[in-house]
């Protein structure tokens, strides 16, 4: 009980300052939507006779919660769930009660954390980011799904990517079903590369190749920012995962190894020195570190307009460039290149990407667990899930769906899916929500030149040891 209270307090303290890396239209959207409670946004999906049937008590009500971006019934999740319901074999027995929350990601996590604490407010199915899954498991908020998945042929027969499964496993058990995966790499504007004399099929083999390309762009195209990556506390988890961990893991080292947090090492210093070189040589612009809108601006404006040459970002940004996206770009498929982030020296496996994603989980306080699981399985079957990934513009977590020609026809989706072969995930440890905040501070200190890489690492070591206990840390 004490552990549960501590974890909840920790999550509530950190949650509003973090923006978990999105892997879909949810994660990649601007976070300026107004916050609303679930009751203010609730909607029920019914057949024509649902109201009378439900009042007679003949239908089981399933409440479902996810983050809405202010688009209501146009939201891809709303469409996915409601369309799956239309063909659901047991829809005469089930009523869906949509209790989506219109809010920023940080507010969404805070509201869900509170909702999961009470049987009166806990939904039956909740959309859970893999970032928060370990802390919610530690707090006892989610249902262990081992018995369910072990009897589900789609799960046991290899139809889900094995490394994607690792993102929904905590304490040795499965607690959610992943419905999005993501990969990250270096997006680049081919027109800028051509102007700088760089190949438009560029494939960097080491960090030095990235730095050399930056130098050439700065020389040949002085009005263009060579490189962008999240590098400040204002970017929250994107700075930790999408920048620091994507780079660090390319050295062969991880944030958490053998049950210990790595707080000081040659590879951490190597990572910080690489970030330092990007900013001190003005390949990346320090002014953007403190700009809350920079993540959206670089995607929607700088890169399409040729003001930026490269950015370290995720596959989901292409959704912005589609006709229905935030920044339609008619020929983005021809103008963009997507290169895998190389390992530091080109050592095996040569490439690295970080993956996360969103999942369907069943809260511990749900009183309709079996019905919730049955509907989750239906939503995740081949046909319904193929529709879901098309609606959301995300990477498939099912390997069989990933081979479907409808799926593979989308621009860049095959490359991004192939990146998953080298995917790594954040630590499945509830202390990560604390450690990640110190990672963000460390990166910002280096990118802003507030501290040297050596001093930033020393401060990180001290902060993490004080927060989680020196006995839980290791120096390498």
RAJO-V238573 format. One record per residue. N is the residue number from 1. RES is the residue in one small letter. SS is DSSP state (H for helix, E for strand, C for the rest). Layout:
# RAJO-V238573
[[N | RES | SS] [N | RES | SS]]
This chain:
# RAJO-V238573
[[1 | x | C] [2 | x | H] [3 | x | H] [4 | x | H] [5 | x | H] [6 | x | H] [7 | x | H] [8 | x | H] [9 | x | H] [10 | x | H] [11 | x | H] [12 | x | H] [13 | x | H] [14 | x | H] [15 | x | H] [16 | x | C] [17 | x | C] [18 | x | C] [19 | x | C] [20 | x | C] [21 | x | C] [22 | x | C] [23 | x | C] [24 | x | C] [25 | x | C] [26 | x | C] [27 | x | C] [28 | x | C] [29 | x | C] [30 | x | C] [31 | x | C] [32 | x | C] [33 | x | C] [34 | x | C] [35 | x | C] [36 | x | C] [37 | x | C] [38 | x | H] [39 | x | H] [40 | x | H] [41 | x | H] [42 | x | C] [43 | x | E] [44 | x | E] [45 | x | E] [46 | x | C] [47 | x | C] [48 | x | C] [49 | x | C] [50 | x | H] [51 | x | H] [52 | x | H] [53 | x | H] [54 | x | H] [55 | x | H] [56 | x | C] [57 | x | C] [58 | x | C] [59 | x | C] [60 | x | E] [61 | x | E] [62 | x | E] [63 | x | E] [64 | x | E] [65 | x | E] [66 | x | C] [67 | x | E] [68 | x | E] [69 | x | C] [70 | x | C] [71 | x | C] [72 | x | H] [73 | x | H] [74 | x | H] [75 | x | C] [76 | x | H] [77 | x | H] [78 | x | H] [79 | x | H] [80 | x | H] [81 | x | H] [82 | x | H] [83 | x | H] [84 | x | H] [85 | x | H] [86 | x | H] [87 | x | C] [88 | x | C] [89 | x | C] [90 | x | C] [91 | x | C] [92 | x | C] [93 | x | C] [94 | x | E] [95 | x | E] [96 | x | E] [97 | x | E] [98 | x | E] [99 | x | C] [100 | x | C] [101 | x | E] [102 | x | E] [103 | x | C] [104 | x | C] [105 | x | H] [106 | x | H] [107 | x | H] [108 | x | H] [109 | x | H] [110 | x | H] [111 | x | H] [112 | x | H] [113 | x | H] [114 | x | H] [115 | x | H] [116 | x | C] [117 | x | C] [118 | x | C] [119 | x | C] [120 | x | C] [121 | x | C] [122 | x | C] [123 | x | C] [124 | x | C] [125 | x | E] [126 | x | E] [127 | x | E] [128 | x | E] [129 | x | E] [130 | x | H] [131 | x | H] [132 | x | H] [133 | x | H] [134 | x | H] [135 | x | H] [136 | x | H] [137 | x | H] [138 | x | H] [139 | x | C] [140 | x | C] [141 | x | C] [142 | x | E] [143 | x | C] [144 | x | C] [145 | x | C] [146 | x | H] [147 | x | H] [148 | x | H] [149 | x | H] [150 | x | H] [151 | x | C] [152 | x | C] [153 | x | H] [154 | x | H] [155 | x | H] [156 | x | H] [157 | x | C] [158 | x | C] [159 | x | C] [160 | x | E] [161 | x | C] [162 | x | H] [163 | x | H] [164 | x | H] [165 | x | H] [166 | x | H] [167 | x | H] [168 | x | H] [169 | x | E] [170 | x | E] [171 | x | C] [172 | x | C] [173 | x | E] [174 | x | E] [175 | x | C] [176 | x | C] [177 | x | E] [178 | x | E] [179 | x | C] [180 | x | C] [181 | x | E] [182 | x | C] [183 | x | C] [184 | x | E] [185 | x | E] [186 | x | E] [187 | x | E] [188 | x | E] [189 | x | E] [190 | x | H] [191 | x | H] [192 | x | H] [193 | x | H] [194 | x | H] [195 | x | H] [196 | x | C] [197 | x | C] [198 | x | C] [199 | x | C] [200 | x | C] [201 | x | C] [202 | x | C] [203 | x | C] [204 | x | C] [205 | x | C] [206 | x | C] [207 | x | H] [208 | x | H] [209 | x | H] [210 | x | H] [211 | x | H] [212 | x | H] [213 | x | H] [214 | x | H] [215 | x | H] [216 | x | H] [217 | x | H] [218 | x | H] [219 | x | H] [220 | x | H] [221 | x | C] [222 | x | C] [223 | x | C] [224 | x | C] [225 | x | E] [226 | x | E] [227 | x | E] [228 | x | E] [229 | x | C] [230 | x | C] [231 | x | C] [232 | x | C] [233 | x | H] [234 | x | H] [235 | x | H] [236 | x | C] [237 | x | H] [238 | x | H] [239 | x | H] [240 | x | H] [241 | x | H] [242 | x | H] [243 | x | H] [244 | x | H] [245 | x | H] [246 | x | H] [247 | x | H] [248 | x | H] [249 | x | H] [250 | x | H] [251 | x | H] [252 | x | C] [253 | x | C] [254 | x | C] [255 | x | C] [256 | x | E] [257 | x | E] [258 | x | C] [259 | x | C] [260 | x | E] [261 | x | E] [262 | x | E] [263 | x | E] [264 | x | E] [265 | x | C] [266 | x | H] [267 | x | H] [268 | x | H] [269 | x | H] [270 | x | H] [271 | x | H] [272 | x | H] [273 | x | H] [274 | x | H] [275 | x | H] [276 | x | H] [277 | x | H] [278 | x | H] [279 | x | H] [280 | x | H] [281 | x | C] [282 | x | C] [283 | x | C] [284 | x | C] [285 | x | C] [286 | x | H] [287 | x | H] [288 | x | H] [289 | x | H] [290 | x | H] [291 | x | C] [292 | x | C] [293 | x | C] [294 | x | H] [295 | x | H] [296 | x | H] [297 | x | H] [298 | x | H] [299 | x | H] [300 | x | H] [301 | x | H] [302 | x | H] [303 | x | C] [304 | x | C] [305 | x | C] [306 | x | C] [307 | x | C] [308 | x | E] [309 | x | E] [310 | x | E] [311 | x | E] [312 | x | E] [313 | x | E] [314 | x | E] [315 | x | H] [316 | x | H] [317 | x | H] [318 | x | H] [319 | x | H] [320 | x | H] [321 | x | H] [322 | x | C] [323 | x | C] [324 | x | C] [325 | x | C] [326 | x | C] [327 | x | C] [328 | x | C] [329 | x | C] [330 | x | C] [331 | x | C] [332 | x | H] [333 | x | H] [334 | x | H] [335 | x | H] [336 | x | E] [337 | x | E] [338 | x | E] [339 | x | E] [340 | x | C] [341 | x | E] [342 | x | E] [343 | x | C] [344 | x | C] [345 | x | C] [346 | x | C] [347 | x | C] [348 | x | C] [349 | x | C] [350 | x | C] [351 | x | E] [352 | x | E] [353 | x | E] [354 | x | E] [355 | x | C] [356 | x | C] [357 | x | C] [358 | x | E] [359 | x | E] [360 | x | E] [361 | x | E] [362 | x | C] [363 | x | E] [364 | x | C] [365 | x | C] [366 | x | C] [367 | x | C] [368 | x | C] [369 | x | H] [370 | x | H] [371 | x | H] [372 | x | H] [373 | x | H] [374 | x | H] [375 | x | H] [376 | x | H] [377 | x | H] [378 | x | H] [379 | x | H] [380 | x | C] [381 | x | C] [382 | x | H] [383 | x | H] [384 | x | H] [385 | x | H] [386 | x | H] [387 | x | H] [388 | x | H] [389 | x | H] [390 | x | H] [391 | x | H] [392 | x | H] [393 | x | C] [394 | x | C] [395 | x | E] [396 | x | C] [397 | x | C] [398 | x | E] [399 | x | H] [400 | x | H] [401 | x | H] [402 | x | H] [403 | x | C] [404 | x | C] [405 | x | H] [406 | x | H] [407 | x | H] [408 | x | H] [409 | x | C] [410 | x | C] [411 | x | C] [412 | x | C] [413 | x | H] [414 | x | H] [415 | x | H] [416 | x | H] [417 | x | H] [418 | x | H] [419 | x | H] [420 | x | H] [421 | x | H] [422 | x | H] [423 | x | E] [424 | x | E] [425 | x | C] [426 | x | C] [427 | x | C] [428 | x | C] [429 | x | C] [430 | x | C] [431 | x | C] [432 | x | H] [433 | x | H] [434 | x | H] [435 | x | H] [436 | x | H] [437 | x | H] [438 | x | H] [439 | x | H] [440 | x | H] [441 | x | H] [442 | x | H] [443 | x | H] [444 | x | H] [445 | x | H] [446 | x | H] [447 | x | H] [448 | x | C] [449 | x | C] [450 | x | C] [451 | x | C] [452 | x | C] [453 | x | H] [454 | x | H] [455 | x | H] [456 | x | H] [457 | x | H] [458 | x | H] [459 | x | H] [460 | x | H] [461 | x | H] [462 | x | H] [463 | x | H] [464 | x | H] [465 | x | H] [466 | x | H] [467 | x | H] [468 | x | H] [469 | x | C] [470 | x | H] [471 | x | H] [472 | x | H] [473 | x | E] [474 | x | E] [475 | x | E] [476 | x | C]]
